[in-house]
Amino acid sequence: MAEALELKGWTRARTGKGGARASRREGRIPGILYGDKATPQIIDVDYKAINTQLHTGHFQSTIFMLDLDGAKTRVIPRQVQLDPIRDFPIHVDFMRVGEHSLVTVEVPVRFLNEVASPGIKRGGILNVVRHEIQVRCPADAIPEHFDVDLTGLEIGDSVHISAIALPEGVKPTSTERDFTVATIVGRSAEEAGPAAAAVAEPGAEEAAAPAEAAGEKDKEKRKKD
């Protein structure tokens, strides 16, 4: 596991909305620290640091070393509340991570070797069913990502969770079925346009001629009337 990232925090004595607003004015984000059978604490963390980490795409699956007034604690972000209008973080919850702790996280999936997929070469499309996979694993062994090799996949082929090599101790939270992660699909008739879709239907060409003839007769009748 990569070394835990340092994150500066402060204990906050003032509670309620007034205390939270005061923290935000000081460039901090209010939050709660809980877990590991210890008393929950009201805290603040640095706004710039949190905002930067959010843009990495794996903030909530990263272990941090929280420096809280000089006392360091390993934590993992559990919930981030965003401003509903401007979409910036306004509250963050952290969970303490003790020794041998298990955590539930979302791990991103990377798809490799698209050029080596015969199906994609022939115009097929990679249909990603799950961009992330939720797993239960030791806090000291959170995978950065899962790799899916597309080499040799044809149109109609699927990649299931059973085809992904998971590290020891890492298990998907969904264990009831061998769920699909991605498929290689062909381009549909609709993507080729309405004309192609009509031709693709059996008897479409034969049906089109009588319909056109009937249309011409209606036009002539209206002219005479």
C-alpha positions in Angstrom: 0.0 0.0 0.0 1.2 3.5 -0.8 2.2 5.7 2.1 -0.8 7.6 3.7 -1.1 11.2 2.6 -0.7 13.9 5.2 -3.8 16.0 5.9 -4.0 18.9 8.3 -6.9 19.2 10.7 -8.1 21.1 13.7 -10.5 20.3 16.5 -13.5 22.6 16.6 -15.0 23.7 19.9 -17.9 25.7 18.4 -20.7 23.5 17.1 -23.9 24.1 15.0 -24.4 26.1 11.9 -22.7 29.2 13.3 -19.5 27.3 14.0 -19.5 25.7 10.5 -20.0 29.0 8.8 -17.1 30.5 10.8 -14.9 27.6 9.7 -15.7 28.1 6.1 -14.9 31.8 6.4 -11.4 30.8 7.6 -10.8 28.6 4.5 -11.7 25.3 6.3 -14.3 22.6 5.8 -16.2 21.4 8.9 -16.5 17.7 9.4 -16.8 14.7 11.8 -14.2 12.2 12.8 -15.7 8.9 14.1 -15.1 5.2 14.3 -12.5 2.7 15.9 -14.6 2.6 19.1 -13.6 6.2 20.0 -15.7 9.3 20.7 -16.7 11.2 17.6 -15.0 14.6 17.2 -16.0 17.8 15.5 -13.2 18.9 13.3 -12.1 21.2 10.5 -9.8 20.4 7.5 -8.1 22.5 5.0 -10.4 23.5 2.1 -7.7 23.7 -0.6 -6.3 20.2 0.3 -9.7 18.6 0.2 -10.8 20.3 -3.0 -7.5 19.1 -4.7 -8.0 15.5 -3.5 -11.6 15.5 -4.7 -10.4 16.1 -8.3 -8.2 13.0 -8.2 -11.3 10.8 -8.6 -10.4 8.4 -5.7 -10.7 10.6 -2.7 -13.0 8.3 -0.8 -10.8 5.3 -1.4 -7.6 6.9 -0.1 -6.1 6.5 3.4 -4.9 9.8 5.0 -2.8 10.5 8.0 -4.8 13.2 9.7 -2.7 15.6 11.8 -5.2 16.8 14.3 -3.5 19.5 16.5 -0.3 17.4 16.5 -1.9 14.0 17.1 -1.8 11.8 14.0 -4.6 9.4 13.1 -5.1 7.2 10.0 -8.5 8.0 8.5 -10.5 7.4 5.3 -13.2 9.8 3.9 -16.7 8.4 4.2 -19.0 11.1 3.1 -18.6 14.4 1.3 -21.4 17.0 1.2 -21.3 19.4 -1.8 -22.9 22.8 -2.2 -26.0 22.1 -4.3 -25.5 25.1 -6.6 -21.7 25.7 -6.8 -20.7 22.1 -6.3 -17.8 22.7 -3.9 -17.2 20.7 -0.7 -18.9 22.1 2.5 -18.7 19.1 4.9 -16.6 15.9 5.1 -16.9 12.9 7.4 -13.8 10.8 8.2 -13.6 7.3 9.8 -10.7 6.3 11.9 -8.9 3.3 10.5 -7.4 1.0 13.2 -5.0 -1.8 12.7 -6.4 -4.7 10.6 -9.5 -2.6 9.8 -11.7 -3.7 6.8 -13.2 -0.9 4.7 -15.7 -0.8 1.8 -14.5 1.3 -1.1 -15.2 1.9 -4.8 -12.2 1.0 -7.0 -12.0 2.3 -10.5 -11.7 0.0 -13.5 -9.1 0.6 -16.3 -9.6 -1.0 -19.7 -6.5 -1.9 -21.6 -5.5 -2.9 -25.2 -8.6 -1.7 -27.1 -6.5 -1.9 -30.3 -6.0 -5.6 -29.7 -9.8 -6.3 -29.6 -10.9 -7.7 -33.0 -14.5 -6.7 -32.2 -13.6 -3.1 -31.6 -11.4 -3.1 -34.8 -14.5 -4.1 -36.8 -16.5 -1.2 -35.4 -17.7 -2.6 -32.2 -18.1 -0.4 -29.1 -16.8 -0.9 -25.6 -19.9 -0.7 -23.4 -18.8 -0.1 -19.8 -21.3 -1.4 -17.4 -19.3 -0.6 -14.2 -16.7 2.1 -14.2 -16.0 1.3 -10.5 -16.4 -1.9 -8.5 -17.3 -1.8 -4.8 -15.1 -4.1 -2.7 -14.5 -5.0 0.9 -10.8 -5.1 1.7 -8.1 -4.4 4.4 -7.5 -0.7 4.8 -3.8 -1.4 4.2 -4.4 -3.0 0.9 -6.9 -0.8 -1.0 -6.2 -1.3 -4.8 -5.7 1.8 -6.8 -7.5 0.3 -9.8 -8.5 -3.0 -11.5 -7.2 -3.7 -15.0 -9.3 -5.4 -17.7 -7.5 -6.7 -20.8 -9.6 -6.4 -23.9 -7.2 -8.4 -26.1 -9.0 -10.9 -28.3 -12.5 -9.9 -27.4 -15.1 -10.1 -30.2 -18.5 -8.4 -30.7 -20.9 -10.0 -28.2 -18.2 -10.9 -25.7 -18.6 -9.8 -22.0 -16.2 -9.3 -19.2 -17.5 -10.5 -15.8 -16.1 -9.9 -12.3 -14.8 -13.5 -12.2 -12.4 -12.6 -15.1 -10.7 -9.9 -13.0 -7.8 -11.0 -10.8 -8.5 -9.5 -7.4 -5.6 -9.1 -4.8 -5.7 -11.4 -1.8 -8.2 -10.2 0.8 -10.1 -8.1 -1.7 -13.7 -9.3 -2.3 -16.6 -7.6 -4.2 -19.5 -6.7 -2.0 -21.9 -8.2 -4.5 -21.4 -12.0 -4.3 -24.7 -13.3 -5.4 -23.9 -13.4 -9.1 -21.0 -13.1 -11.6 -21.9 -9.6 -12.6 -20.9 -8.0 -15.9 -18.3 -5.3 -16.0 -18.2 -4.5 -19.7 -19.3 -5.9 -23.1 -18.3 -5.4 -26.7 -21.4 -4.5 -28.7 -22.1 -3.9 -32.4 -23.3 -0.6 -33.8 -27.1 -0.7 -33.9 -29.3 0.1 -36.9 -30.5 3.2 -35.1 -26.9 4.6 -35.0 -26.6 4.1 -38.8 -29.7 6.3 -39.3 -33.5 5.9 -40.0 -32.9 4.8 -43.6 -30.6 2.0 -42.6 -33.0 0.9 -39.9 -35.9 0.7 -42.4 -33.8 -1.4 -44.8 -32.7 -3.7 -42.0 -36.3 -4.7 -41.3 -37.5 -7.8 -43.4 -39.8 -6.7 -46.2 -39.2 -3.0 -45.7 -38.2 -2.4 -49.3 -41.3 -4.2 -50.6 -43.6 -2.3 -48.3 -42.1 1.0 -49.2 -43.1 0.9 -52.9 -46.9 0.4 -52.3 -46.8 3.1 -49.6 -45.2 5.6 -52.0 -47.7 4.7 -54.7 -50.6 5.3 -52.3 -49.2 8.6 -51.4 -49.1 9.7 -55.0 -52.7 8.8 -55.6 -53.8 10.8 -52.6 -52.0 13.8 -53.9 -53.7 13.5 -57.3 -57.1 13.1 -55.7 -56.6 16.3 -53.6 -55.7 18.3 -56.8 -58.9 17.2 -58.5 -61.0 18.1 -55.5 
